[in-house]
């Protein structure tokens, strides 16, 4: 069995939350993308949904300054505890952090001027319910800003994965792989989701960057892959075929890297901003 399949990370382990980078290279790219397009305004009440260990929570607080109050919420208990330690160390009096389920936000209707979620929407079990809650707690004219990686994420990897499953003649696996790729959504599907929650889409920005790895082994053993992607890839395959499929994948990716000098993975980025109208839509 490939070595990387032996590694598991338990998000409930306090050591994992403690070691988890506040600003990993992954989150930082999307954070920079967010702040490149977010309009900064004074006197805002801001909510960071799925704030994790504190990014972009503390940047939101510090970039907006003392006139703004920033609240972070996350269901990950250990990450919330880590973020609270950082709040004390950073001496940010305009920050509060709550452990809360985003499908049941513990706030009154019309509380926030700005709601932000960096890389959150793909990780919500029920994104529609979360967006409905965001609409409820947003003030009239309040903004919701999402950043996420969309369909097409690491397309170079998925093409090798797809070809491997085709050769193994596993149509059920191919259907699972297609569903797994599609769960990230597109600019259109995510815009529709915001509008279904009641928001009016007012700004859309797209970009992309590349993650580079020496070879397939480096890709599979990278912490980001282990923590964020590998479980989803493993669910495509039945357990009895897992070792065989991933050994083939690792070998093929290593061959590609040997021929090309590296592995290069494309990551499309989406910035999506919605605005809550000043009145509820009239339903006939």
FENJOQUI-V925393 format. One record per pair of residues at least 12 apart in sequence whose ideal C-beta (glycine too) atoms are under 10 Angstrom apart, sorted by the first residue. I is the first residue (numbers start at 0). GAP is how many residues later the second one is. Records with the same first field share a line. If there is no record, write none. Layout:
I=GAP, GAP
//
This chain:
0=241, 242, 243, 245, 246
1=214, 215, 218, 219, 240, 241, 244, 245, 247, 248, 249
2=214, 217, 218, 247
3=212, 213, 215, 216, 217, 218, 221, 222, 226, 242, 246
4=215, 221, 225, 229, 237, 238, 241, 242, 245
6=213, 214, 216, 218, 219, 220, 223
7=218, 219, 222, 223
8=214, 217, 218, 219, 221, 222
9=68
10=65, 66, 67, 68, 216
11=64, 65, 66
12=65
13=63, 64, 65, 67, 68
14=63
15=60, 62, 63, 66, 211
16=35, 36, 59, 60, 61, 62, 63, 64, 65, 66
17=35, 60, 61, 63, 64, 67
18=34, 63, 204
19=32, 33, 34, 56, 58, 59, 62, 203, 207
20=31, 32, 34, 202, 203
21=30, 31, 32, 33, 34, 35, 36, 37, 57, 60, 61, 64
22=30, 31, 32, 33, 35, 36
23=28, 29, 31, 199, 200, 203, 204
24=184, 186, 199
25=93, 123, 183, 185, 196, 197, 198, 201, 202, 241
26=25, 26, 28, 29, 91, 92, 120, 197
27=27, 28, 90
28=90, 118, 120, 178, 179, 180, 182, 238, 240
29=25, 26, 88, 89, 117, 118, 119, 177, 179, 237, 239, 240, 241
30=24, 25, 28, 29, 87, 88, 116
31=24, 27, 115, 175, 177, 237
32=85, 114, 172, 173, 174, 176, 236, 237, 238
33=22, 25, 26, 82, 83, 84, 85, 111, 112, 113, 171, 235, 237, 239
34=21, 24, 25, 28, 83, 112
35=169, 171, 235
36=108, 110, 166, 167, 168, 170, 234, 235, 236
37=18, 22, 25, 26, 76, 78, 105, 107, 109, 165, 233, 235
38=75, 104, 106, 164, 234
39=20, 23, 24, 25, 28, 74
40=23, 26, 27, 72, 73, 102
41=22, 23, 24, 25, 26
42=21, 22, 24, 25, 26, 70
43=16, 20, 23, 24, 25, 26, 68, 69, 70, 95, 98, 99
44=23, 24, 25, 26, 62, 66, 67, 68, 69, 70, 92, 94, 97
45=14, 15, 18, 22, 23, 24, 25, 26, 48, 49, 66, 67, 68, 69, 70, 96, 97
46=13, 22, 23, 24, 25, 26, 51, 55, 58, 60, 64, 65, 66, 67, 68, 69, 70, 87, 90, 91, 95, 97
47=12, 13, 22, 23, 24, 25, 26, 35, 47, 49, 66, 67, 68, 69, 70, 72
48=22, 23, 24, 25, 51, 53, 56, 63, 66, 67, 68, 69, 71, 72, 75, 81, 82, 84, 85, 88, 95, 97
49=22, 23, 24, 25, 26, 29, 52, 66, 67, 68, 69, 70, 71, 73, 74, 80
50=19, 20, 21, 22, 23, 25, 28, 29, 32, 44, 46, 47, 65, 66, 67, 69
51=20, 22, 24, 27, 28, 30, 31, 66, 67, 68, 71
52=19, 21, 23, 25, 26, 27, 28, 29, 30, 31, 32, 33, 44
53=18, 20, 25, 26, 28, 29, 30, 31, 32, 33, 36, 38, 41, 43
54=17, 28, 31, 63, 64
55=14, 16, 60, 61, 62, 63, 91
56=13, 14, 15, 16, 17, 26, 29, 30, 35, 38, 39, 40, 59, 61
57=12, 14, 25, 28, 29, 32, 34, 37, 39
58=59
59=12, 34, 35, 54, 56, 58
60=26, 29, 31, 32, 33, 34, 35
61=28, 30, 32, 33
63=30, 50
64=29
65=26, 27, 28
66=27
67=26, 27, 45, 46
68=24, 25, 26, 27, 43, 44
69=22, 24, 25, 26, 27, 42, 44, 46
70=23, 24, 25, 26, 27, 29, 34, 36, 40, 41, 44
71=12, 15, 23, 24, 25, 26, 27, 28, 44
72=23, 24, 25, 26, 27, 28, 29, 32, 33, 34, 44
73=23, 24, 25, 26, 27, 28, 46
74=24, 25, 26, 27, 28, 29, 49, 50
75=23
76=22
77=21
78=18, 20
79=17, 18, 19, 20
80=16, 18
81=15
82=12, 14, 15, 16
83=12, 13, 14, 15
84=12
100=24, 28, 29, 32
101=15, 18, 21, 22, 23, 24, 25, 27, 28, 29, 31, 32
102=21, 22, 23, 24, 25, 26, 27, 28, 29, 30
103=25, 26, 29
104=25, 27, 28, 29, 31, 32
105=31
106=26, 29, 30, 31
107=28, 29
108=26, 27, 28, 29, 30
109=26, 27, 28, 29, 30, 32, 166
110=25, 26, 27, 28, 31
111=22, 25, 26, 27, 30, 31, 32, 164
112=25, 26, 27, 28, 29, 30, 163
113=24, 25, 28, 29, 30, 31, 159
114=16, 18, 19, 20, 22, 23, 24, 27, 28, 29, 30, 31, 84, 159, 161
115=18, 27, 28, 29, 30, 31, 157
116=13, 14, 17, 27, 28, 29, 30, 31, 155
117=27, 28, 29, 30, 153
118=27, 28, 29, 30, 109, 150
119=26, 27, 28
120=25, 26, 27, 28, 63, 64, 69, 72, 73, 149, 151
121=24, 26, 27, 28, 31, 61, 62, 63, 68, 106
122=25, 105
126=19, 21, 56, 58, 63, 66, 70
127=65, 68, 69
128=68
129=63, 67
130=13, 15, 59, 62, 63, 64, 65, 66, 67, 68, 143
131=64, 65, 66
132=64
133=12, 60, 63, 64, 65, 140, 142
134=59, 61, 62, 63, 64, 139, 141, 145
135=61, 62, 140
136=139
137=59, 60, 61, 136, 137, 138
138=137, 139
139=135, 136, 137, 138, 139, 140
140=134, 135, 136, 137
141=57, 132, 133, 134, 135, 136
142=56, 59, 60, 130, 131, 132, 133
143=50, 53, 54, 55, 57, 58, 128, 129, 130, 131, 132
144=58, 126, 127, 128, 129
145=44, 47, 48, 124, 125, 126, 127, 128
146=58, 122, 123, 124, 125, 126
147=36, 37, 42, 120, 121, 122, 123, 124
148=35, 36, 59, 60, 118, 119, 120, 121
149=34, 35, 36, 37, 38, 39, 40, 56, 58, 117, 118, 119, 120, 122
150=30, 31, 32, 33, 34, 35, 36, 38, 39, 117, 119
151=29, 32, 34, 56, 114, 115, 116
152=28, 31, 55, 76, 112, 113, 114, 115, 116
153=27, 56, 57, 65, 71, 75, 109, 111, 112, 113, 114
154=26, 110, 111, 112, 113
155=54, 55, 97, 100, 107, 108, 109, 110
156=54, 56, 59, 62, 63, 68, 72, 76, 92, 96, 99, 106, 108, 109
157=19, 20, 22, 23, 75, 107
159=56, 88, 89, 92, 93, 95, 96, 103
160=12, 13, 16, 19, 20, 72, 75, 76, 84, 85, 87, 88, 91, 92
161=12, 15, 16, 19
162=85, 86, 89
163=13, 80, 81, 82, 84, 85, 87, 88
164=12, 71, 72, 76, 80, 83, 84
166=81
167=69, 73, 76, 77, 80
169=66, 67, 68, 71, 75
171=64, 65, 66
172=63, 64, 65, 68, 72
173=62
174=61
175=56, 59, 60, 61, 62
176=55, 56, 58, 59, 60
177=58
178=56, 57
179=49, 52, 53, 55, 56
180=51, 55
182=49
183=84, 86
184=85, 87
185=82, 84
186=14, 17, 18, 19, 81, 83, 85
187=16
189=14, 80, 82
190=13, 79, 81, 83
192=79, 81
193=78, 79, 80, 81
194=79
196=77, 79
197=76, 78, 79, 82, 83
198=73, 74, 75, 76, 77, 78
199=73, 74, 75, 76, 77, 81
200=71, 72, 73, 74
201=70, 71, 72, 73
202=68, 69, 70, 71, 72
203=66, 67, 68, 69, 70
204=64, 65, 66, 67, 68
205=62, 63, 64, 65, 66
206=60, 61, 62, 63, 64
207=58, 59, 60, 61, 62
208=56, 57, 58, 59, 60
209=52, 53, 54, 55, 56, 57
210=13, 14, 52, 53, 54, 55, 56
211=45, 49, 50, 51, 52, 53
212=12, 40, 44, 49, 50, 51, 52
213=40, 43, 44, 47, 48, 49
214=35, 38, 39, 40, 41, 42, 43, 45, 46, 47, 48
215=30, 33, 34, 35, 36, 37, 38, 39, 40, 41, 42, 47
216=33, 34, 36, 37, 40, 46
217=35, 36, 39, 44, 45
218=30, 31, 34, 35, 38, 44, 46
219=13, 26, 29, 30, 33
220=29
229=16
232=12, 13, 16
233=12
236=12
//
